[in-house]
């Protein structure tokens, strides 16, 4: 099935939207993706329409992907034309005959093209994978059976090949947050040959086996915890062990999953680790309740949170922001409607898996209006509405938008830090707010100190006894080695290196 201009337009819009929303989309193990032949790309589904957008615009080798849609969407001729133009294929969900169910899918795979599917069925926000449905497995196995029974060559003379099932894990450290990170991890293809003898005898049993193997493969690519308590504790431990890093860390999945497994396992046999797990989650929940980040409390790691220290920190951050403001203010004013719309789109959406989608949709709706108005203002106000001014205004707008997007990340982080400083100042110095926030913040610092000491002690105690803790220890030591000679470091690098001094002790 050929892809038309509709597919290219959708990908272009998606690429622009993702570029503006995410600070980075990382691809890992792309070498696992076959360079040719049909595939069923089976991915996690935690972020609504953002998931297919990321798959389509970042898939290795620039291979295009088809997607499934229920056949009722193809009834209107205009809808049918657009969907086919975009590469969407119909699935007849009413029939229980697999050949009829996936008829259009088989036509696509006979051409050596690929289908992207989401075995979990629906998007969700869970600490682990959802229930995998067997549709992906049945499609792969039934197609292999079909070409065995009908091995006629394709129109181009090539012979059809079974479709490999490619497991893909899309991981979002903070999936609904603006300027966050997405990580796309590719597993090794699962070939269906070994399931075919069973499928010919017992189709359901073979499909269940393939589904179970697929889930295991995707589970190894993603972060999974038995519950939110375990997930939150491990996330907080990672924040403490790797200060300043989050989704940007190159080994986010491995380190986070190792901490989940290690803390859960050790908590069963070590009362101190069990108490630490509870304390880490309590620390995270209190940070969330006070709308603070660990970095805000970490600033006072070696001194008390006093009125003087809080005021000095606030003044330093405010002064730095004011100095930088003139360079950033024009872009901020022009894009302010986008940020306001995105803020309220996320604030009033109760389902986290929908928030990023809503923020992106609001942005796509407002961007044309804002940029057209900016272009017209530049053309007539700056360039007098002349013929050459038309092109100069376009060039100016392009540079203006590019500068804003590439410079926003540091400013956005500074803004989040500044708002945190104001909250600390409001509680500690002004003493305002309900629920005795000043006392809560002072207790939070003590809790952080105790958790930091506990996590470091756990790592040092079990680094030679527990494989998962050993993996975390290796990640820590890799950072120490990259820092080199600490005596030659200055500024932020020196402060960062100081956080790892404990790993040289004992």
C-alpha positions as CSV (number, residue, x, y, z in Angstrom):
1,X,0.0,0.0,0.0
2,X,1.7,3.2,-1.1
3,X,2.1,6.1,1.3
4,X,0.8,9.4,0.0
5,X,1.3,13.1,0.8
6,X,-1.1,12.8,3.7
7,X,1.5,10.6,5.5
8,X,4.3,13.1,4.8
9,X,2.2,16.0,6.1
10,X,1.2,14.1,9.3
11,X,4.9,13.2,9.9
12,X,6.0,16.8,9.3
13,X,3.5,18.2,11.7
14,X,4.3,15.5,14.3
15,X,8.1,16.1,14.0
16,X,7.6,19.8,14.6
17,X,5.3,19.2,17.6
18,X,7.6,16.7,19.2
19,X,10.7,18.9,18.6
20,X,9.0,21.7,20.5
21,X,7.6,19.6,23.3
22,X,10.5,17.2,24.1
23,X,14.0,18.3,24.9
24,X,15.3,15.0,23.4
25,X,14.1,11.7,22.0
26,X,16.7,9.1,22.5
27,X,17.0,6.0,20.4
28,X,18.7,2.9,21.9
29,X,19.8,-0.3,20.1
30,X,18.6,0.8,16.7
31,X,20.9,-1.9,15.2
32,X,18.2,-4.5,16.3
33,X,15.8,-3.2,13.7
34,X,15.9,-5.2,10.4
35,X,16.8,-3.1,7.4
36,X,14.2,-4.8,5.2
37,X,11.4,-7.3,5.1
38,X,7.9,-7.1,6.8
39,X,7.7,-6.4,10.5
40,X,5.0,-6.0,13.2
41,X,6.4,-3.3,15.4
42,X,4.9,-4.0,18.9
43,X,5.3,-1.0,21.2
44,X,4.3,0.1,24.7
45,X,1.4,2.6,24.8
46,X,1.6,5.0,27.7
47,X,1.1,8.4,26.1
48,X,-1.9,8.3,23.7
49,X,-1.2,9.7,20.2
50,X,2.3,10.8,21.2
51,X,3.4,7.1,21.0
52,X,2.7,6.6,17.2
53,X,4.0,10.1,16.5
54,X,7.4,9.3,18.1
55,X,7.5,5.9,16.4
56,X,6.7,7.3,12.9
57,X,9.2,10.2,13.0
58,X,12.1,8.5,14.6
59,X,12.0,4.9,13.3
60,X,15.5,3.8,12.1
61,X,16.2,3.7,8.4
62,X,13.4,6.2,7.8
63,X,11.1,3.2,7.2
64,X,7.5,4.1,7.1
65,X,5.0,2.5,9.4
66,X,1.3,1.6,8.9
67,X,-1.2,1.6,11.8
68,X,-4.4,-0.3,12.4
69,X,-7.8,1.4,12.6
70,X,-11.3,-0.2,12.8
71,X,-12.8,-0.6,9.4
72,X,-15.9,1.5,10.3
73,X,-13.6,4.6,10.0
74,X,-13.2,3.8,6.3
75,X,-16.9,4.0,5.4
76,X,-16.9,7.7,4.3
77,X,-15.1,8.0,1.0
78,X,-13.2,11.1,2.0
79,X,-12.1,9.6,5.3
80,X,-11.1,6.4,3.5
81,X,-9.0,8.3,1.0
82,X,-7.2,10.3,3.7
83,X,-6.6,7.3,5.9
84,X,-5.2,5.2,3.1
85,X,-3.1,8.2,2.0
86,X,-1.6,8.2,5.5
87,X,-0.9,4.5,5.4
88,X,-3.6,3.4,7.9
89,X,-5.0,0.0,7.2
90,X,-8.5,-1.3,8.3
91,X,-9.1,-4.1,10.7
92,X,-12.5,-5.9,10.7
93,X,-13.1,-6.4,14.4
94,X,-16.5,-7.9,14.0
95,X,-15.3,-11.1,12.4
96,X,-13.5,-13.9,14.3
97,X,-11.9,-15.2,11.2
98,X,-8.2,-14.1,11.4
99,X,-7.8,-14.1,7.6
100,X,-10.6,-11.6,7.2
101,X,-9.7,-9.7,10.3
102,X,-6.2,-8.9,9.1
103,X,-6.8,-9.1,5.3
104,X,-5.5,-5.5,4.6
105,X,-2.5,-6.1,7.0
106,X,-1.4,-9.2,5.0
107,X,-1.5,-7.1,1.8
108,X,0.8,-4.6,3.4
109,X,3.3,-7.2,4.7
110,X,3.4,-9.0,1.3
111,X,4.9,-5.8,0.0
112,X,7.6,-6.0,2.7
113,X,6.2,-3.1,4.7
114,X,5.6,-2.9,8.4
115,X,2.7,-2.4,10.8
116,X,3.1,-0.7,14.2
117,X,0.7,-1.9,16.9
118,X,0.2,-1.5,20.6
119,X,-0.4,-4.9,22.3
120,X,-1.7,-3.3,25.5
121,X,-4.7,-2.1,23.5
122,X,-5.2,1.2,25.3
123,X,-3.0,3.9,26.7
124,X,-2.5,3.9,30.5
125,X,-0.6,5.2,33.4
126,X,0.5,2.2,35.5
127,X,3.8,1.4,37.3
128,X,4.2,-1.6,35.0
129,X,3.0,-2.9,31.6
130,X,-0.7,-3.5,31.0
131,X,-2.3,-6.7,29.9
132,X,-1.1,-7.8,26.5
133,X,-3.7,-8.9,24.0
134,X,-3.2,-11.7,21.5
135,X,-4.0,-9.7,18.3
136,X,-0.4,-9.0,17.5
137,X,0.5,-12.7,17.8
138,X,-2.4,-13.9,15.8
139,X,-1.6,-11.4,13.0
140,X,2.0,-12.6,12.8
141,X,1.3,-16.3,13.0
142,X,-1.7,-16.3,10.7
143,X,0.2,-14.3,8.1
144,X,3.1,-16.8,8.2
145,X,0.5,-19.6,7.8
146,X,-1.1,-17.7,4.8
147,X,2.1,-17.4,2.9
148,X,2.9,-21.0,3.5
149,X,-0.4,-22.0,1.9
150,X,-0.1,-19.4,-0.8
151,X,3.6,-18.7,-1.6
152,X,3.0,-17.0,-4.9
153,X,5.5,-14.2,-5.7
154,X,4.7,-10.5,-5.2
155,X,4.1,-8.2,-8.2
156,X,7.8,-7.2,-8.1
157,X,8.8,-10.9,-8.4
158,X,10.0,-11.3,-4.8
159,X,8.7,-14.0,-2.6
160,X,6.8,-13.1,0.6
161,X,8.6,-13.6,3.9
162,X,7.1,-14.1,7.4
163,X,6.9,-10.9,9.5
164,X,9.2,-10.6,12.4
165,X,7.8,-9.1,15.6
166,X,9.9,-6.2,16.8
167,X,9.5,-5.3,20.5
168,X,9.8,-1.6,21.3
169,X,9.7,0.1,24.7
170,X,8.9,3.8,24.7
171,X,9.9,5.2,28.1
172,X,8.9,8.6,29.5
173,X,10.6,9.7,32.8
174,X,8.1,12.5,33.0
175,X,5.7,11.9,30.1
176,X,3.3,14.8,30.6
177,X,6.0,17.4,31.4
178,X,7.0,20.1,28.9
179,X,10.6,19.8,27.7
180,X,11.0,16.3,29.1
181,X,12.7,13.3,27.5
182,X,11.5,10.3,25.7
183,X,13.5,7.1,25.3
184,X,12.8,4.6,22.5
185,X,14.5,1.2,23.0
186,X,14.5,-1.5,20.4
187,X,14.7,-5.2,21.3
188,X,15.8,-8.1,19.1
189,X,13.2,-9.3,16.6
190,X,11.1,-12.3,17.5
191,X,10.8,-14.7,14.5
192,X,7.7,-16.8,14.3
193,X,9.1,-19.9,12.8
194,X,9.5,-21.7,16.1
195,X,5.8,-21.1,17.0
196,X,4.4,-22.4,13.7
197,X,4.3,-26.2,14.5
198,X,2.2,-25.4,17.6
199,X,0.1,-22.9,15.7
200,X,-0.9,-25.4,13.1
201,X,-2.1,-27.7,15.8
202,X,-3.4,-25.3,18.4
203,X,-3.5,-21.6,17.3
204,X,-4.6,-20.2,20.6
205,X,-1.8,-21.9,22.5
206,X,0.9,-20.7,20.1
207,X,-0.5,-17.1,20.2
208,X,-0.4,-17.1,24.0
209,X,3.2,-18.3,23.9
210,X,4.2,-15.6,21.5
211,X,2.4,-13.0,23.5
212,X,4.1,-14.1,26.7
213,X,7.5,-13.9,25.0
214,X,6.7,-10.5,23.5
215,X,5.7,-9.2,26.9
216,X,8.9,-10.5,28.5
217,X,11.0,-8.8,25.7
218,X,9.2,-5.4,26.1
219,X,9.4,-5.7,29.9
220,X,13.2,-5.9,29.6
221,X,13.2,-2.7,27.6
222,X,11.1,-0.6,30.1
223,X,10.8,0.4,33.7
224,X,8.3,-1.8,35.7
225,X,7.5,-2.0,39.4
226,X,4.9,-4.1,41.2
227,X,3.3,-0.9,42.6
228,X,3.7,2.9,42.8
229,X,5.3,2.6,46.3
230,X,8.2,0.7,44.8
231,X,8.4,2.9,41.8
232,X,8.4,6.1,43.8
233,X,11.0,4.9,46.2
234,X,13.4,3.8,43.4
235,X,12.9,7.1,41.5
236,X,13.8,9.1,44.6
237,X,16.8,6.9,45.3
238,X,18.0,7.6,41.8
239,X,17.5,11.3,42.2
240,X,19.7,11.2,45.4
241,X,22.4,9.0,43.9
242,X,22.6,10.8,40.6
243,X,22.0,14.5,41.4
244,X,20.9,16.7,38.5
245,X,20.1,13.8,36.3
246,X,16.7,12.5,35.3
247,X,15.6,11.3,31.9
248,X,18.7,12.9,30.5
249,X,20.9,10.2,32.0
250,X,22.1,7.7,29.4
251,X,21.3,4.7,31.6
252,X,18.0,5.8,33.0
253,X,16.1,2.6,32.4
254,X,18.9,0.2,33.6
255,X,19.6,2.2,36.8
256,X,15.9,2.8,37.7
257,X,14.9,-0.8,37.1
258,X,17.9,-2.1,39.0
259,X,16.9,0.1,42.0
260,X,13.3,-1.1,41.9
261,X,14.4,-4.8,41.9
262,X,17.1,-4.3,44.5
263,X,15.1,-2.3,47.0
264,X,12.1,-4.6,46.7
265,X,14.3,-7.7,47.2
266,X,16.4,-6.4,50.0
267,X,13.4,-5.0,51.8
268,X,12.3,-8.6,52.3
269,X,15.4,-9.4,54.3
270,X,16.8,-6.2,55.7
271,X,14.6,-4.1,58.0
272,X,16.7,-1.0,57.4
273,X,16.1,-1.2,53.6
274,X,12.4,-1.7,54.3
275,X,12.3,1.4,56.4
276,X,14.4,3.3,53.8
277,X,11.9,2.3,51.1
278,X,9.0,3.8,53.1
279,X,11.1,6.9,53.9
280,X,12.0,7.5,50.3
281,X,8.4,7.5,49.2
282,X,7.4,9.7,52.1
283,X,10.1,12.2,50.9
284,X,8.8,12.2,47.4
285,X,5.2,12.6,48.4
286,X,6.1,15.6,50.7
287,X,8.1,17.2,47.9
288,X,5.1,16.8,45.6
289,X,2.8,18.3,48.2
290,X,5.0,21.3,48.7
291,X,5.6,21.6,44.9
292,X,9.3,21.4,45.4
293,X,12.1,19.4,43.8
294,X,14.9,17.5,45.4
295,X,17.3,20.0,43.9
296,X,15.7,22.8,46.0
297,X,16.4,21.0,49.2
298,X,19.8,19.7,48.1
299,X,21.1,23.4,47.9
300,X,21.1,23.3,51.7
301,X,22.7,19.9,52.0
302,X,25.6,21.3,54.1
303,X,23.8,24.2,55.9
304,X,20.6,24.9,57.6
305,X,17.6,26.3,55.8
306,X,17.6,29.7,57.4
307,X,15.9,33.0,56.5
308,X,19.3,34.4,55.5
309,X,20.3,31.5,53.3
310,X,16.9,31.3,51.7
311,X,16.9,35.0,50.9
312,X,20.4,34.9,49.5
313,X,19.5,31.9,47.2
314,X,16.4,33.7,46.0
315,X,18.2,37.0,45.3
316,X,21.0,35.2,43.4
317,X,18.5,33.3,41.2
318,X,16.3,36.4,40.7
319,X,19.2,38.6,39.7
320,X,20.5,36.0,37.2
321,X,17.0,35.8,35.7
322,X,16.6,39.6,35.4
323,X,20.0,39.9,33.7
324,X,19.0,37.2,31.2
325,X,15.4,38.5,30.7
326,X,16.0,41.1,28.0
327,X,17.4,38.4,25.6
328,X,14.6,36.0,26.2
329,X,11.6,38.4,26.8
330,X,10.5,38.9,23.1
331,X,10.3,35.1,22.5
332,X,8.6,34.6,25.9
333,X,5.9,37.3,25.1
334,X,5.2,35.9,21.6
335,X,4.9,32.4,22.9
336,X,3.1,33.2,26.1
337,X,-0.3,32.1,24.8
338,X,1.2,28.6,24.0
339,X,2.5,28.2,27.6
340,X,-0.7,29.4,29.2
341,X,-2.8,27.1,27.0
342,X,-0.5,24.2,27.7
343,X,-0.5,24.9,31.4
344,X,-4.3,24.8,31.7
345,X,-4.6,21.8,29.3
346,X,-2.5,19.8,31.7
347,X,-4.0,21.2,34.8
348,X,-7.6,20.3,34.0
349,X,-6.9,16.9,32.4
350,X,-7.3,14.2,35.1
351,X,-5.7,11.4,33.1
352,X,-1.9,11.8,32.9
353,X,-1.6,9.8,29.7
354,X,-3.7,12.4,27.9
355,X,-2.0,15.6,29.2
356,X,1.0,15.6,26.8
357,X,-1.4,15.0,23.8
358,X,-3.6,17.9,24.9
359,X,-0.7,20.3,25.4
360,X,0.6,19.4,21.9
361,X,-2.9,19.8,20.3
362,X,-3.4,23.2,21.9
363,X,0.1,24.3,20.7
364,X,-0.6,23.1,17.2
365,X,-3.9,25.1,17.2
366,X,-2.3,28.3,18.4
367,X,1.1,28.2,16.6
368,X,-0.3,29.2,13.1
369,X,-2.2,32.1,14.6
370,X,0.8,33.4,16.6
371,X,3.3,33.0,13.8
372,X,1.1,34.5,11.1
373,X,0.5,37.6,13.4
374,X,4.2,37.8,14.1
375,X,5.0,37.6,10.4
376,X,2.5,40.3,9.5
377,X,3.8,42.5,12.3
378,X,7.4,42.1,11.2
379,X,6.5,42.6,7.5
380,X,4.6,45.9,8.0
381,X,6.2,47.3,11.1
382,X,9.9,46.3,10.7
383,X,10.1,46.1,6.9
384,X,7.4,48.5,5.7
385,X,5.3,46.0,3.9
386,X,7.7,45.9,0.9
387,X,8.3,43.1,-1.5
388,X,11.7,42.3,-0.2
389,X,10.4,42.9,3.3
390,X,8.1,39.9,2.8
391,X,11.1,37.6,2.5
392,X,13.0,39.4,5.2
393,X,10.1,38.9,7.6
394,X,10.0,35.2,6.9
395,X,13.7,34.8,7.5
396,X,13.4,36.9,10.7
397,X,10.6,34.7,11.9
398,X,12.4,31.5,11.3
399,X,15.5,32.7,13.2
400,X,13.3,34.0,16.0
401,X,11.5,30.7,16.4
402,X,14.7,28.7,16.2
403,X,16.4,30.8,18.8
404,X,13.5,30.6,21.2
405,X,13.3,26.8,21.0
406,X,17.0,26.1,21.3
407,X,17.4,28.6,24.2
408,X,14.3,27.7,26.2
409,X,15.6,24.6,28.0
410,X,18.1,26.4,30.3
411,X,15.6,29.2,30.9
412,X,12.8,26.8,31.7
413,X,15.0,25.0,34.2
414,X,16.0,28.3,35.8
415,X,12.3,29.3,35.9
416,X,11.3,26.1,37.7
417,X,14.2,26.6,40.2
418,X,13.2,30.3,40.7
419,X,9.6,29.4,41.5
420,X,10.9,26.8,44.0
421,X,13.1,29.4,45.6
422,X,10.1,31.7,46.0
423,X,8.1,28.9,47.7
424,X,10.9,28.4,50.1
425,X,11.2,32.1,50.8
426,X,7.5,32.4,51.3
427,X,7.4,29.6,53.8
428,X,10.7,30.2,55.7
429,X,11.0,34.0,55.6
430,X,7.5,35.3,55.2
431,X,6.0,32.4,57.2
432,X,2.8,32.4,55.1
433,X,0.6,29.5,54.1
434,X,-1.3,26.8,55.9
435,X,-0.2,23.5,57.5
436,X,3.0,25.0,59.0
437,X,5.0,24.9,55.8
438,X,8.2,26.2,57.4
439,X,8.3,23.3,59.8
440,X,7.5,20.8,57.0
441,X,10.4,22.1,54.9
442,X,12.8,22.0,57.8
443,X,11.8,18.4,58.5
444,X,12.1,17.7,54.8
445,X,15.7,18.6,54.9
446,X,16.3,16.2,57.7
447,X,14.5,13.5,55.8
448,X,16.6,14.1,52.8
449,X,19.8,13.9,54.8
450,X,18.6,10.6,56.3
451,X,17.5,9.1,53.0
452,X,20.8,10.2,51.3
453,X,22.8,8.5,54.0
454,X,20.6,5.4,53.9
455,X,20.8,5.0,50.1
456,X,24.5,5.4,50.0
457,X,24.9,2.9,52.9
458,X,22.7,0.4,51.0
459,X,24.8,0.7,47.9
460,X,28.1,0.3,49.7
461,X,26.8,-2.6,51.8
462,X,25.4,-4.6,48.9
463,X,27.5,-3.6,45.9
464,X,29.3,-6.9,46.1
465,X,26.3,-9.0,47.2
466,X,23.4,-8.0,45.0
467,X,23.7,-7.9,41.2
468,X,21.2,-5.0,40.8
469,X,23.0,-2.9,43.4
470,X,26.3,-3.8,41.7
471,X,24.9,-2.4,38.4
472,X,24.0,0.8,40.1
473,X,27.5,1.0,41.7
474,X,29.1,0.5,38.2
475,X,26.9,3.4,36.9
476,X,28.2,5.6,39.7
477,X,31.8,4.7,39.2
478,X,31.5,5.3,35.4
479,X,30.6,8.9,36.2
480,X,33.5,9.3,38.6
481,X,35.9,8.0,36.0
482,X,34.6,10.5,33.4
483,X,35.1,13.4,35.8
484,X,38.8,12.7,36.0
485,X,41.0,14.6,38.5
486,X,38.6,16.4,40.9
487,X,41.3,18.9,41.9
488,X,41.2,20.3,38.3
489,X,37.5,20.8,38.2
490,X,35.8,24.2,38.7
491,X,32.3,25.6,39.1
492,X,29.4,23.3,38.4
493,X,31.6,20.3,37.6
494,X,33.4,20.6,40.9
495,X,30.0,20.8,42.8
496,X,28.8,17.8,40.8
497,X,31.9,15.8,41.6
498,X,31.6,16.5,45.3
499,X,28.3,14.6,45.3
500,X,30.3,11.4,44.5
501,X,33.0,11.8,47.1
502,X,31.2,9.2,49.2
503,X,31.9,6.5,46.6
504,X,35.7,6.7,47.4
505,X,35.1,5.9,51.1
506,X,35.6,2.4,52.5
